[in-house]
Structures are given as C-alpha cells and as structure tokens.
Amino acid sequence: MNVFIASEFSEPRLRPVPDQPVSDRPADAAGLKEALRTLGGGVSVITAGEGAERSGATVTSATALSVDPPRMLVSLNRSSSTWPVVERYRHFAVNVIGAAHQDIANRFAGIGGLKGPERYVGAEWTRLASGAPVLEDAVASLDCEVEEAIERHSHVIVIGRVLSIRLSGGSSLLYQNGKYHAVT
C-alpha cells in the first residue's frame, strides 16, 4: 500500500506504508545496526595476503567509488584480522559471490571460528595482477592495490585502484535482515 505525500515544500511523492508499526530508536550503535540490517547489500569476500599470512572478511560494504578512473571502496573494521594484512600487502580483492558461495561467505564472516588461511580451504583460488587471492568461480572479482586508507572511528575506508577484473557470470548474493538472498 502506498500513501500520497505532499507538502508546500516538496514535490508530491508516494511513500510506502510499513507493514509493522513505526518505532523510533536511539541514535546509537544498536539503533544504527538495527536500521542498517534492513538495507540489503551485495555480499563480497575481501581477500588479501600470501601463504600463511592470508586473511579475509565477508562484507556488504564494497562498492565502486569511481568508474573513471576505476576505483573500489571497502570499509574494514580496524580490529579485524583483515585490515593489518591489507595494510601490509597494500592489495586486496573484492570477490563478488553468488548463492553457491554461502559457505564461503560464512567462513570469511568468522562463523565456525576459522581464521586466516583456514578460511580459504575448500575453494579454488588464483592470483591476478596485485597478488591478492581471487576466488576462481566468483561472480566477479576486482583485483586492487591500495591507493588510500582513511581511518575513522572503528573502521578504515580503503580505496583501491582496480588493476584487473575477472567475470565468471551468474547472480550475486544479497544479505538483508540477517539472511542471504539469491538474486534470480
């Protein structure tokens, strides 16, 4: 159901009426997390490092910063095991994953307690120009070198210069309200 909204200060527009009652939340960490859970996001696995120093994380924060020049942006928790590896090696790969990769998404999200190179077991990996690990059958992989890192609060905004791109096809996996959703 939609409701027509108009005011003297704005153009008329349709606004969806929520299925649940509206409730206000405090502007704190818990309120922000609750609000952002409603925002569906594409699932990517960020990978970096070499050998025993490989690490990675599942994120919904990977996005294009610019297409010309080609730049990616990802937000990493400063306390994660992934950020120090990205900082040291100055590279990372954004592996856009599909429905068949839910187990990989869970591993790189830390479910099951696996860390570092243990998260890479059970999948096929390769390397492109930067040397960052790339999932061979990812829907898409963007191989990046770190151009800039901006530390703010609990996270680091990492801007990567895209060095190479690999497309395998398929549909990406989405995450919303604590669940994966396959795009068909």
Secondary structure as UniProt FT lines:
FT   STRAND          2..7
FT   TURN            8..9
FT   STRAND          10..16
FT   HELIX           29..37
FT   STRAND          41..42
FT   STRAND          44..48
FT   HELIX           51..53
FT   STRAND          55..59
FT   STRAND          63..67
FT   TURN            68..69
FT   STRAND          70..77
FT   TURN            78..79
FT   HELIX           82..89
FT   STRAND          91..96
FT   HELIX           99..101
FT   HELIX           102..108
FT   TURN            109..112
FT   HELIX           116..120
FT   TURN            121..122
FT   STRAND          125..127
FT   STRAND          133..135
FT   TURN            136..137
FT   STRAND          140..152
FT   TURN            153..154
FT   STRAND          155..167
FT   STRAND          173..176
FT   TURN            177..178
FT   STRAND          179..182
//
